[in-house]
Amino acid sequence: MIEDIRKTLVKYWGYNDFLPSQKKAMECASQGRDSIVVLPTGGGKSLCFQAPAVVMQGLTLVVSPLISLMKDQVDALTECGVPAARIDSSLAAHEQQAVLGAIGENKLKLLYLSPERLLSDGFVDLLKKTELSFIAIDEAHCVSMWGHDFRPEYRKLRMLKEVFGNVTIGAYTATATEQVRHDIAEQLRLDNPEMLIGSFDRPNLVYKIRRRADKVKQVCAVLDRHKGESGIIYCIRRKDVDNLFVNLSAKGYNVLPYHAGMADGDRKKNQELFINEKTDTIVATIAFGMGIDKSNVRYVIHTGMPKSLEHYQ
């Protein structure tokens, strides 16, 4: 089956070979072995479950924590020609019905859901009637109370092994210490999972730390060095995002805000403007960026010290 997956990589994504750890991760998915895959951002985590999903019989279920992340991945897949869909609160009722119809007619290879939607009334029963080939838990650090973005709904995903006992589960993340990895395996009740840990050495990145003095002035200095280039500015609080956005806009910088306190439509619009090169810089809380697939981000500024090294990573 790995040769079929290799052909799928070429056909849909234009890649002639696997990145480090991808081949083993894809073999686990396609051969029925539970796995925990920890690869750095840009290491090709998503392909580890997307490519096997195209080849395997039935539907791959992808559990994902953010609407923005689901939207990005589904848009990219459909653009490649892979039949994929999502169900989330940003879709109108008729759009959700169309996806449910496609599930019933076995027209999809990948379905993206939040853990809340998966666990909502009736959805598990619907999936019991569907031929599931694989379950991928994306951003799996959210399962663990030790993870940097712990989310209680992810903890409830332990029921997947009870309900879909014969279906293989893969857990994928860019950030998981050894303690978090073992907690993920235990909480999801994975069956002797293969642990695949990629290298996190990023020789192309440069790290600089500066004592914060005049925050706006310091941020402007970085933006001036990267005129017309794509970047992200992280703030700890929503209020900080709003204030910095107003300050930078007043100075003529091409920036937009992003945080969970904004209306869904505004957030979605700003994300799309960033992805489509209509704005240079996003000022955001860490609600932004998880899974954002943008190859030309040239700088990331943290205006406030994250709570831990793991948060920072």
MOWOFEN-V860831 format. One record per pair of residues at least 12 apart in sequence whose C-alpha atoms are under 7 Angstrom apart, sorted by sequence separation. I is the first residue (numbers start at 0). GAP is how many residues later the second one is. D is the distance in whole Angstrom. If there is no record, write none. Layout:
i = <I;I>
gap = <GAP;GAP>
d = <D;D>
//
This chain:
i = <24;73;141;142;244;84;255;241;69;240;274;28;66;237;25;29;24;25;28;83;254;257;1;82;83;84;85;86;87;253;254;255;256;257;258;21;25;29;82;83;84;85;86;253;254;255;256;257;258;82;83;84;85;253;254;255;256;257;259;160;254;258;146;157;157;257;139;156;157;134;139;140;154;133;134;135;136;137;138;139;146;132;133;134;135;136;137;138;140;145;131;133;134;135;136;137;140;143;115;114;244;114;140;143;143;142;8;69;240;7;240;240;4;4;237;61;63;236;58;59;60;61;62;63;64;230;231;232;233;234;235;4;58;59;60;61;62;63;229;230;231;232;233;234;3;57;58;59;60;61;62;63;228;229;230;231;232;233;62;227;233;53;52;52;229;230;12;229;230;231;232;233;234;11;229;230;231;232;233;234;235;11;228;230;231;232;233;234;58;59;57;58;59;60;61;62;63;57;58;59;60;61;62;63;57;59;60;61;62;63;56;61;55;48;44;40;33;34;35;36;37;38;39;32;33;34;35;36;37;38;31;33;34;35;36;37;37;37;28;28;33;33;35;34;35;36;37;38;39;33;34;35;36;37;38;32;33;34;35;36;37;39;147;147;20;20;71;68;68;68>
gap = <12;12;12;12;12;14;14;15;16;16;19;20;21;21;22;22;23;23;23;24;24;24;25;25;25;25;25;25;25;25;25;25;25;25;25;26;26;26;26;26;26;26;26;26;26;26;26;26;26;27;27;27;27;27;27;27;27;27;27;28;28;28;29;29;30;30;31;31;31;32;32;32;32;33;33;33;33;33;33;33;33;34;34;34;34;34;34;34;34;34;35;35;35;35;35;35;35;36;37;38;38;39;39;39;40;41;42;42;42;43;43;44;46;47;47;48;48;48;49;49;49;49;49;49;49;49;49;49;49;49;49;50;50;50;50;50;50;50;50;50;50;50;50;50;51;51;51;51;51;51;51;51;51;51;51;51;51;51;52;52;52;55;56;57;66;66;67;67;67;67;67;67;67;68;68;68;68;68;68;68;68;69;69;69;69;69;69;69;72;72;73;73;73;73;73;73;73;74;74;74;74;74;74;74;75;75;75;75;75;75;76;76;77;87;127;133;134;134;134;134;134;134;134;135;135;135;135;135;135;135;136;136;136;136;136;136;137;138;139;141;156;157;157;158;158;158;158;158;158;159;159;159;159;159;159;160;160;160;160;160;160;160;162;163;175;177;220;221;222;223>
d = <7;7;6;5;6;7;6;7;7;7;7;7;7;6;5;6;6;7;7;6;6;7;7;5;6;7;6;7;7;6;6;7;6;6;6;6;6;7;6;5;5;4;6;6;5;5;5;5;6;7;6;6;6;7;6;6;6;7;7;7;7;6;7;6;4;7;5;6;6;7;5;6;7;6;6;6;6;6;6;5;6;7;5;5;5;5;5;5;7;6;7;6;6;6;6;6;6;6;6;6;6;6;7;6;6;6;6;6;6;6;6;7;6;6;6;7;7;6;6;6;6;6;6;6;5;6;6;6;6;6;6;6;5;5;5;5;5;5;5;5;5;5;5;5;7;7;6;6;6;6;5;7;6;6;7;6;6;5;6;6;7;6;6;7;6;5;7;5;6;7;6;6;6;5;6;5;5;5;5;5;6;7;7;6;6;6;6;6;6;6;5;5;5;6;6;6;7;5;5;5;5;5;5;5;5;6;6;6;6;7;6;7;6;7;7;6;5;7;6;6;6;7;5;6;5;5;5;5;5;5;5;6;6;6;6;5;7;7;7;7;6;6;6;4;6;6;6;6;7;5;4;5;5;5;5;7;6;6;6;6;6;6;6;6;7;6;7;7;5;6>
//
